[in-house]
Amino acid sequence: MATVTAFQISGLKIWFCSNDHEPPHFHVKRRGEWEVKVSFLLAPDDMIEILGSGSPSKKELKTLTQLAVEHRLELLEQWQQIRESEAGE
């Protein structure tokens, strides 16, 4: 598991899973409340998948979407670096 370095949000854990599947995405979790998967190369309306039973607020979803769009290039670079390092091990 690798922490997302493009941005951080206080109170949230944001990470890439090592050796994860396509499409490029990261996970965000508010402990004990909710977890989402953000496929950051998709259109903003399609990029967030809610995992489990809890759900982020509309404000949190909007913030995640905006940050994912703003930092797409950095996120993709980190995704590719993680995948390359996993392939080399």
C-alpha positions in Angstrom: 0.0 0.0 0.0 1.4 3.4 -1.0 0.1 6.7 0.3 -1.1 9.2 -2.3 1.4 12.1 -2.4 -0.4 14.4 -4.8 -2.7 15.8 -2.1 -3.9 15.1 1.4 -7.2 15.7 3.2 -7.2 16.0 7.0 -9.0 13.0 8.6 -8.9 10.8 5.5 -6.6 8.0 4.6 -5.7 8.2 0.8 -3.7 5.4 -0.8 -3.0 3.2 -3.8 -3.1 -0.6 -3.4 0.1 -2.2 -4.5 -0.2 -4.5 -7.5 -3.8 -3.3 -8.1 -5.9 -3.6 -11.2 -6.8 -1.2 -14.0 -8.2 1.4 -14.4 -5.8 3.6 -12.4 -7.5 4.5 -9.1 -6.8 5.3 -5.5 -8.8 4.5 -2.3 -10.0 7.0 0.3 -11.3 6.1 3.8 -12.8 7.8 6.8 -12.1 5.2 9.5 -15.3 3.6 10.7 -17.5 5.5 8.4 -16.9 5.0 4.6 -14.5 4.0 1.8 -14.5 5.0 -1.8 -12.5 4.1 -4.9 -11.6 7.1 -7.2 -10.8 6.2 -10.8 -9.2 9.5 -11.5 -9.0 9.2 -15.4 -12.7 8.8 -15.8 -15.2 11.7 -16.2 -15.9 13.5 -12.9 -19.4 12.1 -12.7 -18.2 8.5 -13.1 -14.9 8.5 -11.1 -16.2 7.7 -7.5 -17.4 4.2 -6.5 -18.7 3.9 -2.9 -17.4 0.7 -1.2 -19.4 -0.7 1.7 -22.4 0.7 3.5 -21.3 4.2 4.5 -21.1 7.2 2.2 -19.2 10.5 2.2 -21.1 13.8 2.3 -21.7 15.6 -1.0 -19.1 18.2 0.0 -16.5 15.4 0.6 -17.4 13.8 -2.8 -17.1 17.2 -4.5 -13.7 17.9 -2.9 -12.4 14.4 -3.8 -13.5 14.8 -7.4 -12.0 18.3 -7.8 -8.7 17.2 -6.3 -8.6 14.1 -8.5 -9.2 16.1 -11.6 -6.6 18.8 -10.6 -3.9 16.2 -9.8 -4.5 13.7 -12.6 -1.0 13.9 -14.0 0.6 13.5 -10.6 -1.7 10.6 -9.7 -1.0 8.8 -12.9 2.7 9.2 -12.5 2.6 7.8 -9.0 0.3 4.9 -10.1 2.8 4.0 -12.9 5.8 4.2 -10.5 4.1 1.9 -8.1 3.2 -0.6 -10.8 6.7 -0.5 -12.2 8.2 -1.1 -8.8 5.9 -4.0 -8.2 6.8 -5.6 -11.5 10.5 -5.3 -10.8 10.3 -7.2 -7.4 
